[in-house]
Structures are given as C-alpha cells and as structure tokens.
Amino acid sequence: MLIASTIEEKLRAAFSPLHLEVVNESNNHNVPPNSESHFKVTLVSNRFDGERLIKRHRAVNSVLSEELAGTVHALALHTYTEDEWQNIAGNAPLSPNCMGG
C-alpha cells in the first residue's frame, strides 16, 4: 500500500474529517523519483474544536508515529476546525519551495 493511502486511512479513522487532503510533495525535493518522503496534510475535523494548534499537531503525529519513524521525512500539517476552514474559504497555504539538502 502506498504511504499516502496509509496516511489517509489512519487519519480518516482517527479524526472523521470533514475534509482531508494528503499530497505527496516528494517530487518537489531532492529525493529519488517515486519517493514517498514528504507530505502535506490538510485536515478539517470537529475534533479540533477548542484545541490549540500544537495539540492538533501532536494528535496527528501520534496517529502517524509509525510512518514518521519510518520513511516519512517531512509532514506539513494544516489542521482546521470547520469554522476556520470556512473562514479561509477552503484554501490551505501552499508549501514553500525546497531549499535543497
């Protein structure tokens, strides 16, 4: 199974998201072709209501601890409540360009 699919499956099970997008951004980095090492996750869940950003990220990192201990090198997280997602009109920030390395 692709790592992106595993990430999506685990996040769906843990957070019952209203919106979930898992993007493999490895091709934007200095890694071999077809790598699965750099991901961007946009996750909207009612579970985040009243939670600070750090607690949201820790919850996601906990769910994905196996992947983060393995081949996933970078995980850009954009976690929102439903209201926050509506306030930004469903537009998570773009990832910055790779700085090399």
GILIN-V134362 format. One record per backbone hydrogen bond with DSSP energy under -0.5 kcal/mol. NH is the residue of the N-H (numbers start at 1). CO is the residue of the C=O. If there is no record, write none. Layout:
# GILIN-V134362
nh=<NH	NH>
co=<CO	CO>
This chain:
# GILIN-V134362
nh=<6	7	8	9	10	11	12	13	14	15	16	18	19	21	23	23	25	25	26	28	29	31	35	39	40	41	42	43	43	44	45	45	48	49	51	56	57	58	59	60	61	62	63	64	65	68	69	70	72	73	73	74	76	77	78	80	85	86	87	88	89	90	91	92	98>
co=<2	3	4	5	6	7	8	9	10	11	12	44	44	42	21	40	23	38	38	25	26	29	32	74	23	76	21	41	78	19	43	80	45	46	48	52	53	54	55	56	57	58	59	60	62	64	65	67	67	37	71	37	39	75	41	43	81	82	83	84	86	85	88	90	28>
